[in-house]
Amino acid sequence: MINIGIDPGVSGGVAVIENGQIEAVNCQDTVKDMADYIKKHRWDCIDMFCIIEKVHSMPGQGVASTFKFGKNYGQWLGILASNGVPYKEVPPRTWMKYYGAMPKDRTKRKNHLKHLAQSLYPSIKITLKTADAVLLAHWCRQIAPDISDSPIGAGFIQK
């Protein structure tokens, strides 16, 4: 099974676990590059699943940055749908519960997640940009059998 984790923020990343091997990259700069990255791994969508972090605007974010954030998120959803990749949108709180207690402070939490991802996959370099995506892909790998055996695994999931 191919498991994909996407942290759709501009400073986010994408991770793909395929046949026990993991690859993690920063989010690409263009929509074409984003789509090409997914196409590269889309050899068998029947045995593929993606978890994309369900994002929303945050208090204190500027209008322009919020718009760019939402645009990037929507582009990822369109790329997944147009390539026939089954996916599930998951809020950060949901997938982070799998990894236990998290520091409340954002910087400490991000560093904790990076350390956790690096401990799970010591063979690749984990950055702050790719850590969430790696952990999303890892979580996807753990829960995908449950999803694919359920009615929601049969197509596109919108919640």
C-alpha positions in Angstrom: 0.0 0.0 0.0 1.1 3.5 -0.7 0.5 5.9 2.2 0.7 9.7 1.6 0.7 12.4 4.3 0.2 16.0 3.2 0.8 19.1 5.4 -0.7 21.6 3.0 0.8 24.8 4.4 3.2 26.8 2.3 5.9 25.7 4.8 4.5 22.2 4.9 5.5 19.0 3.2 4.5 15.7 1.6 5.6 12.3 2.6 5.1 9.0 0.8 5.6 5.6 2.3 5.7 2.9 -0.4 6.9 -0.7 0.2 8.3 0.3 3.6 10.4 3.1 2.1 9.7 6.7 2.9 10.3 9.9 1.0 9.6 13.4 2.3 9.8 16.7 0.5 8.8 20.3 1.1 5.6 21.4 -0.5 6.3 22.3 -4.1 6.2 25.8 -5.4 3.8 25.4 -8.3 0.6 23.5 -8.8 2.2 21.6 -11.7 5.0 20.5 -9.5 2.5 19.5 -6.8 0.5 17.4 -9.3 3.7 15.9 -10.8 4.8 14.7 -7.4 1.5 12.9 -6.8 1.5 11.4 -10.4 4.9 10.0 -9.8 3.6 7.8 -7.0 0.1 7.1 -8.5 0.8 3.8 -10.1 -1.9 1.9 -8.3 -4.7 4.0 -6.7 -6.6 0.9 -5.7 -3.8 0.3 -3.1 -3.2 3.9 -2.1 -4.5 6.3 0.5 -3.8 9.9 1.6 -4.3 11.7 4.8 -4.3 15.5 4.3 -4.3 17.8 7.3 -7.6 19.6 7.5 -6.7 23.2 7.9 -8.5 26.5 8.6 -7.6 30.1 9.2 -6.2 31.0 12.6 -6.8 34.1 14.7 -4.1 36.7 14.0 -3.3 35.5 10.5 -3.3 38.2 7.8 -5.8 38.2 5.0 -3.2 37.6 2.3 -1.6 34.7 4.1 -4.9 33.1 5.0 -6.0 33.3 1.3 -2.7 31.8 0.2 -3.0 29.0 2.8 -6.6 28.2 1.7 -5.6 28.3 -2.0 -2.7 25.8 -1.4 -5.1 23.5 0.5 -7.7 23.6 -2.2 -5.1 22.9 -4.9 -4.0 19.8 -3.0 -7.6 18.6 -2.8 -8.1 19.2 -6.5 -4.9 17.3 -7.3 -5.9 14.3 -5.2 -9.4 14.2 -6.7 -8.2 14.6 -10.3 -5.7 11.9 -9.9 -8.2 9.5 -8.3 -6.3 9.3 -5.0 -8.6 8.4 -2.1 -8.1 10.7 0.8 -9.3 11.7 4.2 -9.1 15.2 5.6 -8.1 15.0 9.3 -7.8 17.9 11.8 -4.4 18.2 13.5 -5.8 17.4 16.9 -7.1 14.0 15.6 -3.8 12.7 14.2 -1.7 14.2 16.9 -3.6 12.2 19.6 -2.1 9.0 18.1 1.4 10.3 19.1 0.5 11.1 22.7 0.7 14.3 24.7 2.0 17.4 22.9 3.5 20.6 24.3 1.1 23.5 24.2 3.7 25.9 22.9 3.7 25.9 19.1 7.5 26.0 18.8 8.1 23.2 21.3 5.3 21.1 19.7 6.8 21.5 16.2 10.3 20.5 17.6 8.7 17.6 19.4 7.0 16.4 16.2 10.2 16.7 14.3 12.1 14.6 16.9 9.3 12.0 16.9 9.3 11.7 13.1 13.1 11.5 13.0 13.1 8.7 15.6 10.6 6.8 13.5 12.5 7.3 10.2 16.2 7.7 11.1 17.2 6.9 7.5 15.9 10.3 6.1 16.5 13.9 7.1 13.4 15.3 8.8 12.9 19.0 8.8 10.3 21.2 10.5 8.7 21.5 7.0 8.4 17.7 6.5 7.9 16.4 10.1 4.1 16.7 10.1 3.8 15.1 6.6 6.0 12.2 7.7 3.8 11.6 10.8 0.6 11.9 8.8 1.9 9.3 6.3 3.0 7.1 9.2 -0.4 7.5 10.9 -2.1 6.7 7.5 -0.1 3.5 7.3 -1.4 2.5 10.7 -5.0 3.3 10.1 -5.4 2.7 6.3 -6.3 -1.0 6.7 -9.2 0.0 8.8 -10.3 2.7 6.4 -9.9 0.6 3.2 -12.1 -2.2 4.8 -14.8 0.3 5.6 -17.4 1.9 3.3 -15.5 5.2 3.4 -12.5 3.7 1.8 -14.3 3.1 -1.4 -13.9 6.7 -2.8 -13.3 10.2 -2.0 -13.8 11.3 1.6 -14.8 14.8 2.3 -14.8 14.9 6.1 
